[in-house]
Amino acid sequence: MSYSIIGFGAVGQALARAFARQNLEVTVASRRTPEALASQARATGASVSPATLRDALQADVIFLAVPFREHVAVAETLPDWQGKTVIDATNAYGVPVEELGGLPSSAVVAKAFAGAKFVKGFNHLPAGLLAADPRVDGGRRVVFLAGDNDSAMPPVAALAERLGFAPVRLGKLAEGGALVQARGHEWAPLIFQDLVKPD
Ligand SMILES: NC(=O)c1ccc[n+]([C@@H]2O[C@H](COP(=O)([O-])OP(=O)(O)OC[C@H]3O[C@@H](n4cnc5c(N)ncnc54)[C@H](OP(=O)(O)O)[C@@H]3O)[C@@H](O)[C@H]2O)c1
């Protein structure tokens, strides 16, 4: 299984740090060249490699850590998303609800990545907390996962565990998933909740 993170800003770097902590190989990409990302990737960890966007999208499992509206450009980079798993860590805070056609923002992103196994997740914590070691206070920091594809969820939950987090499955995007979605200028109730599951 290969992994990549698209977007290497606050959230992309936080996710990359989680991979580095486990010495798990991950490629990272943005619109910048791999050379431009190299020193930050090196500083994040030995298992973090910069790549072009196209190369990073060859991975089996792809984290999306770009500003919400940029998901379109990423989705258009590949002609076909069959066989890929996409984990959407974006938030659409401040995006007018009308722009989303009344849908949860993750449903809009899922449509753009049609064919992929799509999971919303790793999006509810501020990047600083997401970057921190998830093993805290005799437990593990919770990340929430939501999605409409039942078969996508177990491997993503297993990855979250491998990265040291305690995954909590919320169910479908428009159901439990609504608890971790920004809508207009409102944050959903589970966003920013820093929860720890005791061991
Ligand atoms: N910051 C937080 O605490 C936080 C927490 C949870 C979720 N989120 C969500 O996570 C997402 C990323 O937030 P962030 O704070 O990490 O943003 P950020 O620091 O601005 O980083 C965004 C990254 O995306 C890259 N990017 C932008 N457009 C791209 C494109 N078309 N293709 C590839 N890469 C692209 C940018 O790099 P280049 O300019 O080099 O392309 C940059 O590396 C947002 O949707 C945000 O709402 C943020």
The ligand as a Gaussian input file, in Angstrom:
#p B3LYP/6-31G(d) Opt

LIG

0 1
 N       -5.005000      24.682000       9.371000
 C       -5.773000      23.921000      10.144000
 O       -5.667000      23.950000      11.394000
 C       -6.740000      22.968000       9.513000
 C       -7.279000      21.960000      10.315000
 C       -8.127000      21.029000       9.726000
 C       -8.432000      21.090000       8.383000
 N       -7.922000      22.111000       7.629000
 C       -8.245000      22.106000       6.195000
 O       -7.145000      21.470000       5.535000
 C       -6.929000      22.071000       4.262000
 C       -5.504000      22.597000       4.204000
 O       -5.358000      23.590000       5.201000
 P       -3.931000      24.157000       5.590000
 O       -4.145000      24.991000       6.789000
 O       -2.945000      23.053000       5.596000
 O       -3.665000      25.118000       4.350000
 P       -2.261000      25.732000       3.896000
 O       -1.314000      25.783000       5.047000
 O       -2.589000      26.966000       3.142000
 O       -1.707000      24.626000       2.877000
 C       -2.379000      24.335000       1.689000
 C       -1.455000      23.492000       0.837000
 O       -2.147000      23.130000      -0.357000
 C       -1.273000      23.319000      -1.467000
 N       -2.118000      23.531000      -2.638000
 C       -2.975000      24.549000      -2.896000
 N       -3.592000      24.350000      -4.074000
 C       -3.137000      23.172000      -4.554000
 C       -3.408000      22.422000      -5.731000
 N       -4.299000      22.829000      -6.646000
 N       -2.734000      21.261000      -5.926000
 C       -1.832000      20.824000      -5.004000
 N       -1.532000      21.489000      -3.884000
 C       -2.191000      22.644000      -3.651000
 C       -0.425000      24.512000      -1.069000
 O        0.845000      24.517000      -1.661000
 P        1.257000      25.290000      -2.998000
 O        0.821000      26.715000      -2.817000
 O        2.722000      25.057000      -3.054000
 O        0.519000      24.579000      -4.070000
 C       -0.192000      24.204000       0.422000
 O        0.882000      23.287000       0.575000
 C       -7.979000      23.163000       4.121000
 O       -9.072000      22.632000       3.407000
 C       -8.371000      23.470000       5.555000
 O       -9.686000      23.969000       5.663000
 C       -7.073000      23.029000       8.161000

